[in-house]
């Protein structure tokens, strides 16, 4: 039974990795250079359904693969780190509900907490990148805010998508795997 469980875990991580790549590939570019996509929703679903480590790993690998395939190779390692940090925020929020959210509002709260972590990570990354490019820290911080509208849209889409999909996916996963991953 242990081998079956580990094979299931590997398959689910691979599945959510592929779904993250696909979700991020389906994008709407914005004038700021950022884009709106569904990859963050897949990451949050992976953490909620597979647990912190497997879910964050799946999301991180999915973003990494997307970045390598789409000309963002220099940012690929960062997104593995970000997936684990944002995944930790999601998992911490999940722990508030004893790992068993039962109501839609609880999923929205988890999405909101996850979104706050994503905003902080995006602002930090963009500020550091602009500082490395030569801007002073104050200018870099203010300029980095120009990319936040895409993050706000991504967070809103993530909360809506996860709110609609979490409970049906949780039920389907429970019926097919016969065990909980978190």
C-alpha positions as CSV (number, residue, x, y, z in Angstrom):
1,X,0.0,0.0,0.0
2,X,2.9,2.4,0.7
3,X,4.1,2.1,-2.9
4,X,0.6,2.8,-4.2
5,X,0.4,5.9,-2.1
6,X,3.8,7.2,-3.1
7,X,3.0,6.5,-6.8
8,X,-0.3,8.4,-6.3
9,X,1.6,11.3,-4.7
10,X,4.1,11.5,-7.5
11,X,1.4,11.3,-10.2
12,X,-0.6,14.1,-8.4
13,X,2.4,16.3,-8.1
14,X,3.1,15.7,-11.8
15,X,-0.5,16.4,-12.7
16,X,-0.6,19.7,-10.8
17,X,2.8,20.6,-12.2
18,X,1.4,20.2,-15.7
19,X,-1.8,22.1,-14.8
20,X,0.3,25.0,-13.4
21,X,2.2,25.2,-16.7
22,X,-1.0,25.1,-18.7
23,X,-2.7,27.6,-16.3
24,X,0.2,30.0,-16.6
25,X,0.3,29.6,-20.4
26,X,-3.3,30.7,-20.7
27,X,-2.5,34.4,-20.2
28,X,-3.7,37.9,-20.9
29,X,-0.7,40.3,-21.3
30,X,-0.9,43.7,-19.7
31,X,0.9,46.9,-20.8
32,X,3.2,46.8,-17.7
33,X,4.8,43.6,-19.0
34,X,3.0,41.5,-16.4
35,X,0.1,39.2,-17.3
36,X,-3.0,37.7,-15.9
37,X,-3.1,33.9,-15.7
38,X,-4.5,30.9,-13.9
39,X,-1.2,29.4,-12.6
40,X,-1.7,30.9,-9.1
41,X,-5.1,29.2,-8.8
42,X,-3.6,25.9,-9.6
43,X,-0.8,26.4,-7.0
44,X,-3.4,27.2,-4.3
45,X,-5.5,24.2,-5.3
46,X,-2.4,22.0,-5.2
47,X,-1.5,23.2,-1.7
48,X,-5.1,22.7,-0.4
49,X,-5.5,19.3,-2.0
50,X,-2.0,17.8,-1.7
51,X,-0.6,19.6,1.3
52,X,2.2,22.2,1.7
53,X,5.2,20.4,0.4
54,X,3.7,18.5,-2.5
55,X,1.4,21.4,-3.5
56,X,4.2,24.0,-3.4
57,X,6.6,21.7,-5.2
58,X,4.0,21.1,-8.0
59,X,3.3,24.9,-8.3
60,X,7.0,25.8,-8.2
61,X,8.0,23.2,-10.8
62,X,5.1,24.3,-13.0
63,X,6.2,27.9,-12.9
64,X,9.8,26.9,-13.4
65,X,8.9,24.9,-16.5
66,X,6.7,27.7,-17.9
67,X,9.5,30.2,-17.4
68,X,12.1,28.0,-19.1
69,X,9.8,27.5,-22.1
70,X,8.8,31.1,-22.4
71,X,12.0,33.1,-22.2
72,X,11.9,33.9,-18.5
73,X,14.7,31.5,-17.5
74,X,16.4,34.1,-15.2
75,X,13.3,34.3,-13.1
76,X,12.6,30.5,-13.0
77,X,14.5,29.7,-9.7
78,X,12.8,32.6,-8.0
79,X,9.3,31.2,-8.7
80,X,10.2,27.9,-7.0
81,X,11.1,29.9,-3.9
82,X,8.0,32.1,-4.2
83,X,5.8,29.0,-4.6
84,X,7.0,27.6,-1.3
85,X,6.6,31.0,0.5
86,X,3.1,31.6,-0.9
87,X,2.3,28.0,-0.3
88,X,3.3,28.4,3.3
89,X,0.9,31.3,3.7
90,X,-1.9,29.2,2.1
91,X,-1.1,26.3,4.4
92,X,-0.9,28.5,7.5
93,X,-4.4,29.8,6.6
94,X,-5.6,26.2,6.0
95,X,-4.4,25.4,9.5
96,X,-6.7,28.0,10.9
97,X,-9.5,25.8,9.8
98,X,-7.8,22.6,11.1
99,X,-7.0,21.5,7.5
100,X,-10.7,21.0,6.7
101,X,-12.4,24.0,5.4
102,X,-16.1,23.4,5.1
103,X,-17.5,26.6,3.9
104,X,-17.0,28.9,0.9
105,X,-16.1,31.8,3.1
106,X,-13.2,29.8,4.6
107,X,-11.8,29.2,1.1
108,X,-12.1,33.0,0.4
109,X,-10.2,33.7,3.6
110,X,-7.4,31.2,2.6
111,X,-7.3,32.8,-0.8
112,X,-7.0,36.3,0.7
113,X,-4.2,35.3,3.0
114,X,-2.4,33.6,0.1
115,X,-3.0,36.8,-2.0
116,X,-1.3,39.0,0.6
117,X,1.8,36.8,0.5
118,X,1.8,37.0,-3.3
119,X,1.6,40.8,-3.2
120,X,4.5,41.0,-0.7
121,X,6.6,38.6,-2.8
122,X,5.8,40.4,-6.1
123,X,6.6,43.8,-4.6
124,X,9.8,42.5,-3.0
125,X,11.0,40.8,-6.2
126,X,10.3,43.8,-8.5
127,X,11.9,46.2,-6.0
128,X,15.1,44.0,-5.8
129,X,15.2,43.6,-9.6
130,X,14.9,47.4,-10.2
131,X,17.5,48.1,-7.5
132,X,19.9,45.7,-9.2
133,X,19.2,47.5,-12.5
134,X,20.5,50.7,-10.9
135,X,17.5,52.4,-9.3
136,X,17.7,53.8,-5.8
137,X,15.5,51.8,-3.3
138,X,12.7,54.4,-3.0
139,X,12.4,54.8,-6.8
140,X,12.6,51.0,-7.2
141,X,9.8,50.4,-4.6
142,X,7.5,53.0,-6.2
143,X,8.2,51.7,-9.7
144,X,7.6,48.1,-8.6
145,X,4.1,49.1,-7.7
146,X,3.3,49.5,-11.4
147,X,3.2,45.8,-11.8
148,X,0.9,45.2,-8.8
149,X,-2.4,45.7,-10.7
150,X,-1.8,42.4,-12.5
151,X,-1.1,40.7,-9.2
152,X,-4.4,42.1,-7.8
153,X,-6.3,40.7,-10.8
154,X,-4.5,37.4,-10.5
155,X,-5.4,37.2,-6.8
156,X,-9.1,37.9,-7.5
157,X,-9.2,35.3,-10.3
158,X,-7.4,32.8,-8.0
159,X,-9.9,33.3,-5.2
160,X,-12.9,32.9,-7.5
161,X,-11.5,29.9,-9.4
162,X,-10.5,28.1,-6.2
163,X,-13.8,28.9,-4.5
164,X,-15.6,27.2,-7.4
165,X,-13.3,24.2,-7.8
166,X,-12.0,23.3,-4.3
167,X,-15.0,21.4,-3.0
168,X,-15.7,19.4,-6.1
169,X,-12.0,18.5,-6.6
170,X,-11.6,17.6,-2.9
171,X,-14.6,15.2,-3.2
172,X,-13.2,13.7,-6.5
173,X,-9.7,13.3,-5.1
174,X,-11.1,11.6,-1.9
175,X,-13.1,9.2,-4.0
176,X,-10.2,8.2,-6.3
177,X,-7.3,8.1,-3.8
178,X,-9.0,6.8,-0.7
179,X,-6.8,8.9,1.5
180,X,-6.1,12.5,2.4
181,X,-2.8,14.1,1.4
182,X,-2.8,16.9,4.1
